[in-house]
Amino acid sequence: MPELPEVEVTRLGVDPHISGKTVTAVIMRRAGLRWPFPPDLPDLLKTKSVLRTGRRGKYLLLFFANGTLLIHLGMSGHLRVVPAGSPAEKHDHLDLVFGGQAIRMTDPRRFGAVLWHDATDPLPLAEHPLLKKLGVEPLEEKFNGELLYQATRQRKSAIKQVLLAGDIVVGVGNIYACESLFKAGIHPEKPAHKVNRKSYHLLAQAIRETLAAAIQQGGSTLKDFIGVDGQSGYFQQSYFVYDREAQPCRICAHPVQRIVQGQRSSFFCKHCQK
């Protein structure tokens, strides 16, 4: 599944092609994905200009004067910049056309979403049902170790599961949670309320550094994810533990171990994460 770095890489990739540009056509090749497409999307967007792009957690946001388009890549989706009118393949479901080029959404498993939040909606965008419960953005200044420490005093679940929940800090998915916990020296099964303040400061810094490095390197090469230019990221070449079961730890040479937590694989080094 594309995680926060992959979504941010996508945003950075499409932004110069669409910010300030006017939508000339919207092509919907099916009724929807996880949820139905807004049936009047062509009327809502045609002749309207993208004011700017944004991101909230794993949701890509396209801001227009009359509302905001929310795009989620689901389990297997990606966006690409293609020439307008390029022949569509089986899993190409939506094109936003900007003159001679288009942003094309491809989603083989169809768990993605394209939703509309109208500017006339009495609820602000932040109160959208899919956004209102999301935690703080990990790359914002207000995210720090003290926030993690105070928010977890009553959390008895494993720290890895607390990170994945997304209600304290958003966008730290499985890959980057494993990598961040390793860098902070925290075992993924440790109860969140038993992690001390110093460790949480290390963890917050590790999360920031891990996500920033992943974005800089174009994200990870996930099964179905490619960037808007058709190229794959290469952050997976830097993994310390994720998907490295039985391989030597890059720090201490002990074998990396794998356990299952909440139906997700957790990779860690028992020697470095006690």
C-alpha positions in Angstrom: 0.0 0.0 0.0 1.4 3.5 -0.8 2.3 5.1 2.5 2.8 8.8 3.3 6.2 9.1 1.5 4.7 7.6 -1.7 1.7 9.9 -1.5 3.9 13.0 -0.9 6.2 11.9 -3.8 3.0 11.7 -6.0 2.0 15.2 -4.8 5.4 16.7 -5.6 5.3 15.0 -9.0 1.9 16.2 -10.1 2.1 19.7 -8.6 4.1 21.4 -11.3 1.8 19.9 -14.0 -1.5 21.0 -12.5 -1.1 23.9 -10.0 -2.4 27.0 -11.7 -3.7 24.9 -14.6 -7.3 24.6 -15.8 -9.1 21.4 -16.2 -10.3 21.0 -19.7 -12.0 17.6 -19.4 -12.7 14.8 -16.9 -12.9 11.2 -18.2 -14.4 8.6 -15.9 -14.2 5.1 -17.2 -16.2 3.5 -14.4 -18.8 4.5 -11.8 -16.3 4.5 -9.0 -13.7 2.6 -7.0 -14.0 2.0 -3.3 -16.9 4.5 -3.3 -18.8 5.9 -6.3 -17.2 8.8 -8.2 -19.1 12.1 -7.8 -21.5 11.8 -10.8 -21.2 15.5 -11.5 -17.4 15.6 -11.3 -17.0 16.7 -14.9 -19.3 19.7 -14.4 -17.6 20.5 -11.0 -14.1 20.6 -12.4 -14.3 21.5 -16.1 -13.0 25.1 -16.7 -11.8 25.3 -13.0 -8.2 25.8 -12.1 -6.2 24.0 -9.5 -5.2 26.6 -6.9 -2.7 24.3 -5.1 -2.1 20.8 -4.0 -1.9 19.4 -0.5 -1.8 16.2 1.5 -3.5 15.0 4.7 -2.1 11.7 5.8 -2.4 9.4 2.8 -5.0 11.6 1.1 -3.9 13.8 -1.8 -5.8 17.1 -2.0 -6.4 19.2 -5.0 -7.8 22.6 -4.1 -10.2 24.5 -6.4 -12.1 27.7 -5.8 -15.4 25.7 -5.6 -14.1 22.8 -3.5 -11.5 20.2 -2.8 -10.9 16.9 -4.6 -9.7 14.1 -2.3 -7.7 11.3 -3.8 -6.7 8.1 -2.0 -4.5 5.6 -3.8 -5.9 2.6 -1.9 -3.9 -0.6 -1.9 -2.5 -0.5 -5.4 -3.2 2.9 -7.0 -0.9 5.5 -8.5 -1.1 8.6 -10.6 0.8 9.3 -13.8 1.3 12.3 -16.1 0.4 11.2 -19.6 -0.3 12.9 -22.9 -4.0 13.7 -23.2 -5.8 11.1 -25.3 -3.3 8.4 -24.6 -5.0 4.9 -25.0 -6.3 3.7 -21.6 -5.4 0.3 -20.3 -7.6 -2.1 -18.2 -7.0 -0.5 -14.8 -6.9 3.2 -15.9 -10.1 4.5 -14.3 -10.0 8.3 -14.3 -8.3 11.1 -16.3 -8.1 14.8 -15.3 -7.2 16.5 -18.5 -5.3 19.8 -18.5 -5.0 20.7 -22.2 -2.3 18.6 -23.8 -1.7 16.4 -20.8 -3.6 14.5 -18.2 -3.2 13.1 -14.7 -4.3 9.4 -15.0 -5.4 7.3 -12.0 -4.6 3.6 -12.2 -5.8 1.2 -9.6 -5.7 -2.5 -10.3 -7.4 -3.6 -7.0 -9.9 -0.7 -7.0 -9.5 0.2 -3.3 -8.7 3.8 -4.1 -11.1 6.7 -3.9 -11.9 10.1 -5.5 -14.2 12.2 -3.5 -15.4 15.8 -3.6 -15.8 18.3 -0.7 -17.8 21.3 -1.9 -16.8 24.8 -0.8 -20.4 25.4 0.2 -20.4 22.5 2.7 -21.1 23.9 6.2 -18.4 21.6 7.6 -14.8 22.6 7.0 -12.5 20.2 5.1 -10.8 19.2 8.3 -14.1 17.9 9.6 -14.6 15.6 6.6 -15.4 12.1 7.9 -12.2 10.6 6.4 -10.0 13.4 7.8 -11.3 14.5 11.2 -9.9 11.7 13.2 -6.4 11.7 11.7 -3.5 12.5 14.1 -0.9 15.2 13.7 1.3 15.3 10.6 4.7 13.8 11.4 6.6 16.4 9.3 4.9 19.4 11.0 6.7 21.3 13.8 4.1 20.4 16.5 4.9 16.7 16.1 7.6 15.8 18.7 8.5 13.3 21.4 6.5 15.0 24.2 3.3 14.8 22.1 3.9 11.0 21.7 4.7 10.6 25.4 1.7 12.5 26.7 -0.7 10.8 24.2 0.3 7.3 25.1 0.1 7.3 28.9 -3.1 5.2 28.8 -2.2 3.2 25.7 -1.4 -0.4 26.7 -1.3 -1.7 23.1 2.1 -2.4 21.5 3.8 0.8 20.3 3.9 -0.5 16.7 0.1 -0.9 16.7 -0.3 2.6 18.3 1.7 4.1 15.5 -0.3 2.3 12.8 -3.6 3.4 14.3 -3.1 7.0 13.0 -5.0 8.9 15.6 -1.9 10.2 17.4 0.4 10.6 14.4 -0.8 10.1 10.9 0.9 8.4 7.9 3.4 6.2 9.7 2.5 3.0 7.9 4.0 -0.5 8.4 7.3 0.0 6.5 8.2 3.3 8.1 7.0 2.2 11.6 9.4 -0.8 11.5 12.3 1.4 10.3 11.6 4.2 12.8 11.3 1.8 15.8 14.6 0.2 14.9 16.4 3.6 14.7 14.9 4.5 18.1 15.9 1.2 19.6 12.3 0.3 20.6 10.9 -3.2 20.4 7.7 -3.2 18.4 5.9 -5.2 21.0 6.6 -2.9 23.9 3.4 -1.4 25.4 3.1 2.2 24.4 2.6 3.4 28.0 5.8 1.8 29.1 8.0 3.7 26.5 9.8 6.4 28.4 10.0 10.1 27.5 13.6 9.9 26.2 12.7 7.0 23.9 9.7 8.9 22.5 12.0 11.9 21.7 14.3 9.4 19.8 11.3 7.9 18.1 9.8 11.2 16.9 13.2 12.2 15.5 13.5 8.8 13.8 10.1 9.1 12.2 10.9 12.5 10.8 14.2 11.4 9.5 12.9 8.1 8.0 10.0 9.8 6.2 12.1 12.7 4.9 14.7 10.2 3.6 12.0 8.1 1.9 10.5 11.2 0.2 13.9 12.3 -1.0 14.5 8.9 -2.5 11.2 8.7 -4.3 9.5 6.4 -1.8 9.8 2.6 -1.8 9.2 0.3 -4.7 6.0 -1.3 -3.6 4.2 -4.0 -5.5 2.0 -1.7 -7.5 3.4 1.8 -6.9 5.3 3.9 -9.3 5.8 7.6 -9.4 4.1 10.0 -11.7 7.0 9.8 -14.2 6.7 6.0 -14.3 9.8 5.5 -12.2 10.1 3.5 -8.9 11.5 4.8 -5.7 14.6 3.3 -4.2 14.3 3.8 -0.4 14.0 0.0 0.0 17.7 -0.2 -0.7 18.2 1.6 2.6 16.0 -0.6 4.8 17.5 -1.5 8.1 15.0 -4.2 9.0 11.9 -4.2 6.9 11.6 -7.3 4.7 15.0 -8.4 5.8 14.1 -11.5 7.9 17.1 -13.7 8.8 19.5 -11.2 7.1 22.2 -9.7 9.3 21.3 -6.5 11.1 23.2 -3.6 9.5 24.3 -2.4 12.9 25.1 -5.5 15.0 25.0 -8.4 12.4 22.5 -10.4 14.5 19.7 -11.8 12.3 16.6 -9.7 11.7 13.5 -11.3 13.1 9.8 -11.2 12.0 6.7 -11.4 14.0 3.0 -10.8 13.1 1.2 -8.0 14.8 -2.4 -7.2 13.9 -2.0 -9.2 10.7 1.0 -7.1 9.6 4.6 -8.3 9.6 6.9 -6.5 12.0 10.7 -6.7 11.4 13.2 -6.0 14.2 16.5 -6.7 15.6 16.2 -8.4 19.0 19.7 -7.2 20.0 19.3 -3.5 19.0 15.6 -3.3 20.1 15.4 -4.7 23.6 
